[in-house]
Amino acid sequence: MLPTTSVNSRSQGNGALSPRDAARHTAGAKRYKYLRRLFHFRQMDFEFALWQMLYLFTSPQRVYRNFHYRKQTKDQWARDDPAFLVLLSIWLCVSTVGFGFVLDMGFFETIKLLLWVVFIDCVGVGLLIATLMWFISNKYLVKQQNRDYDVEWGYAFDVHLNAFYPLLVILHFIQLFFINYVIISDSVIGYLVGNTLWLIAIGYYIYVTFLGYSALPFLKNTAILLYPFALLILLYLISLACGWNFTKMLCSFYKYRVK
């Protein structure tokens, strides 16, 4: 299923790209090709995108191994196929409708919630995080400050999408089955179950993000991306001691936003 052959895109003996090949590998050209394929569903590999979604839960290292193959064959780390983004968008829509149903929202309230989740929670926050990680990694984590060794912004956004998908499934799908009957109750079991799901979801996000940047051979000290785990566990323990219910707070926030 994974490509195993590499294509040498270098056309000159010194390893530099020819002017024609260089034009094809600019950020603008890659972005244009990616956006153009959004309107050609037959060109998207949805089967492979589903494979990636499955392995983001079971073996995320295998997903990033494929990014290495893409670099060898197409000379870019970021995805050139928007199939993963399309499937993630479908997941967002379905899970948000389920969230609206569980919270007993009306049709227009659910639409407002959907727009909020898609454009703020996923895209807006994703652009912010990807840009921040792109800047930090290129500024402080690159071993050699060289134009040939830099983190593509598209790859940083792909890492966010990879990390966001498990979080989405845990908080917007699995959690739905426990909200009304367990989590939003005022019992200890309620906020224990809810906050534990948040711990797992955000923990997945941190770990998959770490794997994404540690997969790049020209980065150093990527282990610092695991440091937020300490703060996450501390916040989790404080929430249990204080009786904070993160899911109940999220539901109240969503209901406030759609009014």
C-alpha positions as CSV (number, residue, x, y, z in Angstrom):
1,M,0.0,0.0,0.0
2,L,2.9,2.4,0.7
3,P,5.1,3.6,-2.1
4,T,8.6,2.2,-1.8
5,T,10.5,3.6,-4.8
6,S,12.2,6.9,-4.9
7,V,12.4,9.2,-7.8
8,N,15.5,11.4,-8.2
9,S,14.1,14.8,-9.0
10,R,17.5,16.4,-9.1
11,S,18.5,17.1,-12.7
12,Q,21.9,18.7,-12.1
13,G,25.1,16.9,-10.9
14,N,25.5,19.2,-7.9
15,G,22.0,18.2,-6.6
16,A,20.3,21.5,-7.4
17,L,17.0,21.6,-9.2
18,S,16.8,22.9,-12.7
19,P,14.8,26.2,-13.1
20,R,11.8,24.3,-14.6
21,D,11.8,21.8,-11.7
22,A,12.3,24.5,-9.2
23,A,9.2,26.3,-10.4
24,R,7.2,23.2,-9.9
25,H,8.4,22.9,-6.3
26,T,7.6,26.4,-5.0
27,A,5.1,26.8,-2.2
28,G,2.7,28.5,-4.5
29,A,2.8,25.8,-7.1
30,K,2.3,23.1,-4.5
31,R,-0.6,25.0,-2.9
32,Y,-2.2,25.6,-6.4
33,K,-2.0,21.9,-7.2
34,Y,-3.5,20.9,-3.8
35,L,-6.4,23.3,-4.0
36,R,-7.1,22.3,-7.6
37,R,-7.5,18.7,-6.6
38,L,-10.2,19.6,-4.1
39,F,-12.6,19.8,-7.1
40,H,-11.5,16.5,-8.6
41,F,-12.8,13.8,-6.3
42,R,-11.8,11.0,-8.8
43,Q,-8.2,12.0,-8.4
44,M,-8.3,11.6,-4.6
45,D,-7.2,8.5,-2.8
46,F,-9.9,8.1,-0.2
47,E,-8.9,4.5,0.6
48,F,-5.4,5.6,1.5
49,A,-6.8,8.5,3.6
50,L,-9.0,6.1,5.5
51,W,-5.9,3.9,6.1
52,Q,-4.1,7.0,7.6
53,M,-7.1,7.7,9.9
54,L,-7.1,4.2,11.2
55,Y,-3.3,4.1,11.9
56,L,-3.4,7.5,13.6
57,F,-5.0,5.6,16.4
58,T,-3.1,2.3,16.2
59,S,0.3,3.2,14.8
60,P,0.8,6.9,14.0
61,Q,4.5,6.2,13.3
62,R,3.5,4.4,10.1
63,V,1.5,7.4,8.9
64,Y,4.6,9.6,9.2
65,R,6.7,7.0,7.5
66,N,4.6,7.6,4.4
67,F,5.6,11.3,4.6
68,H,9.2,10.2,4.2
69,Y,8.2,8.3,1.0
70,R,6.4,11.3,-0.3
71,K,9.5,13.4,0.2
72,Q,11.6,10.8,-1.7
73,T,9.1,10.5,-4.6
74,K,7.6,14.0,-4.9
75,D,10.2,16.2,-3.1
76,Q,7.7,17.5,-0.5
77,W,6.8,16.6,3.0
78,A,3.2,18.0,3.0
79,R,0.3,16.1,1.5
80,D,-0.5,16.7,-2.1
81,D,-3.8,14.8,-1.9
82,P,-6.7,16.6,-0.1
83,A,-8.6,13.3,0.5
84,F,-7.7,13.4,4.2
85,L,-9.0,16.9,4.6
86,V,-12.2,16.0,2.8
87,L,-12.8,13.0,5.0
88,L,-12.0,15.0,8.1
89,S,-14.5,17.6,7.1
90,I,-17.2,14.9,6.7
91,W,-16.3,13.7,10.2
92,L,-16.6,17.2,11.6
93,C,-20.1,17.6,10.1
94,V,-21.4,14.2,11.2
95,S,-20.0,14.5,14.8
96,T,-21.2,18.1,15.2
97,V,-24.7,17.1,14.1
98,G,-24.5,14.4,16.7
99,F,-23.4,16.9,19.3
100,G,-26.3,19.2,18.4
101,F,-28.7,16.3,18.8
102,V,-27.3,15.2,22.2
103,L,-27.5,18.8,23.4
104,D,-31.1,19.1,22.1
105,M,-30.3,22.0,19.7
106,G,-32.6,23.1,16.9
107,F,-31.7,23.0,13.2
108,F,-30.4,26.6,13.0
109,E,-28.5,26.2,16.3
110,T,-26.8,23.1,15.0
111,I,-25.8,24.9,11.8
112,K,-24.3,27.7,13.8
113,L,-22.4,25.1,15.9
114,L,-21.2,23.4,12.8
115,L,-19.8,26.6,11.4
116,W,-18.1,27.4,14.7
117,V,-16.5,24.0,15.0
118,V,-15.3,24.0,11.3
119,F,-14.1,27.5,10.9
120,I,-12.9,28.3,14.5
121,D,-12.1,25.0,16.3
122,C,-10.5,23.2,13.3
123,V,-9.5,25.7,10.7
124,G,-8.9,28.9,12.7
125,V,-7.1,27.2,15.6
126,G,-5.3,25.0,13.2
127,L,-3.9,27.9,11.2
128,L,-2.7,29.5,14.4
129,I,-1.1,26.4,15.8
130,A,0.5,25.4,12.4
131,T,1.9,28.9,11.9
132,L,3.3,29.0,15.5
133,M,4.8,25.5,15.2
134,W,6.2,26.3,11.7
135,F,7.9,29.4,13.1
136,I,9.2,27.7,16.3
137,S,10.6,24.7,14.4
138,N,12.3,26.7,11.7
139,K,13.7,29.2,14.2
140,Y,14.8,27.0,17.0
141,L,14.7,23.3,16.1
142,V,16.5,23.1,12.7
143,K,20.0,21.7,13.0
144,Q,21.4,23.8,10.2
145,Q,19.9,27.2,9.3
146,N,19.8,26.5,5.5
147,R,17.1,27.1,2.9
148,D,17.4,23.4,2.0
149,Y,16.4,22.4,5.5
150,D,13.2,24.0,6.6
151,V,9.7,22.9,7.8
152,E,7.1,23.4,5.1
153,W,4.0,25.3,6.4
154,G,1.8,22.8,4.7
155,Y,3.5,20.0,6.6
156,A,2.9,21.9,9.9
157,F,-0.8,22.1,9.0
158,D,-0.8,18.4,8.1
159,V,0.6,17.6,11.5
160,H,-2.2,19.6,13.1
161,L,-4.8,17.8,11.1
162,N,-3.3,14.4,12.0
163,A,-3.3,15.3,15.7
164,F,-6.7,16.9,15.5
165,Y,-8.5,13.8,14.1
166,P,-8.1,11.5,17.2
167,L,-9.1,14.4,19.4
168,L,-12.2,15.0,17.3
169,V,-13.2,11.3,17.4
170,I,-12.7,11.1,21.2
171,L,-14.4,14.3,22.2
172,H,-17.0,14.6,19.4
173,F,-18.0,11.0,18.9
174,I,-17.0,8.6,21.7
175,Q,-17.9,11.2,24.4
176,L,-21.4,11.6,22.9
177,F,-22.5,8.2,24.3
178,F,-21.7,9.3,27.9
179,I,-22.7,13.0,28.0
180,N,-26.4,12.9,29.0
181,Y,-26.3,9.9,31.2
182,V,-22.9,10.1,32.9
183,I,-20.6,13.1,32.2
184,I,-22.8,16.1,32.8
185,S,-24.2,14.7,36.0
186,D,-23.0,16.3,39.2
187,S,-21.4,13.1,40.5
188,V,-17.8,12.3,40.8
189,I,-18.0,9.6,38.1
190,G,-19.3,12.3,35.7
191,Y,-16.3,14.6,35.8
192,L,-13.9,11.7,36.2
193,V,-15.1,10.1,33.0
194,G,-15.4,13.4,31.1
195,N,-12.0,14.8,32.2
196,T,-10.3,11.4,31.5
197,L,-11.5,11.5,27.9
198,W,-10.1,15.1,27.7
199,L,-6.8,13.8,29.1
200,I,-6.6,11.0,26.5
201,A,-7.7,13.3,23.6
202,I,-5.3,16.1,24.3
203,G,-2.6,13.6,25.1
204,Y,-3.1,12.1,21.7
205,Y,-2.8,15.5,20.1
206,I,0.5,16.2,21.9
207,Y,2.0,12.8,21.0
208,V,1.0,12.8,17.4
209,T,2.3,16.3,17.0
210,F,5.6,15.2,18.6
211,L,5.8,12.3,16.1
212,G,5.2,14.6,13.2
213,Y,8.2,16.9,14.0
214,S,10.5,14.1,15.3
215,A,10.0,12.4,11.9
216,L,11.9,15.2,10.2
217,P,15.6,14.3,10.1
218,F,16.8,17.8,10.1
219,L,15.2,18.9,13.4
220,K,16.8,18.6,16.8
221,N,15.5,18.6,20.4
222,T,12.0,17.6,19.3
223,A,11.5,15.9,22.7
224,I,10.6,19.3,24.1
225,L,7.3,19.0,22.3
226,L,6.4,16.3,24.9
227,Y,6.9,18.7,27.9
228,P,3.2,19.9,27.8
229,F,2.3,16.4,29.1
230,A,3.5,17.4,32.5
231,L,1.2,20.5,32.5
232,L,-1.7,18.4,31.1
233,I,-1.4,15.8,33.9
234,L,-1.2,18.5,36.5
235,L,-4.3,20.3,35.2
236,Y,-6.1,16.9,35.1
237,L,-5.3,16.2,38.8
238,I,-6.3,19.7,39.8
239,S,-9.6,19.4,37.9
240,L,-10.4,16.2,39.8
241,A,-9.5,17.8,43.1
242,C,-11.6,20.9,42.4
243,G,-14.5,19.1,40.7
244,W,-14.2,20.9,37.4
245,N,-16.1,19.2,34.6
246,F,-14.5,20.2,31.3
247,T,-17.3,18.6,29.1
248,K,-20.0,20.4,31.0
249,M,-18.1,23.7,30.5
250,L,-17.8,22.9,26.8
251,C,-21.5,22.1,26.4
252,S,-22.4,25.4,28.2
253,F,-20.0,27.3,25.9
254,Y,-21.5,25.8,22.8
255,K,-25.0,26.6,23.9
256,Y,-24.0,30.2,24.6
257,R,-22.3,30.5,21.2
258,V,-25.3,29.4,19.2
259,K,-27.8,31.7,20.9
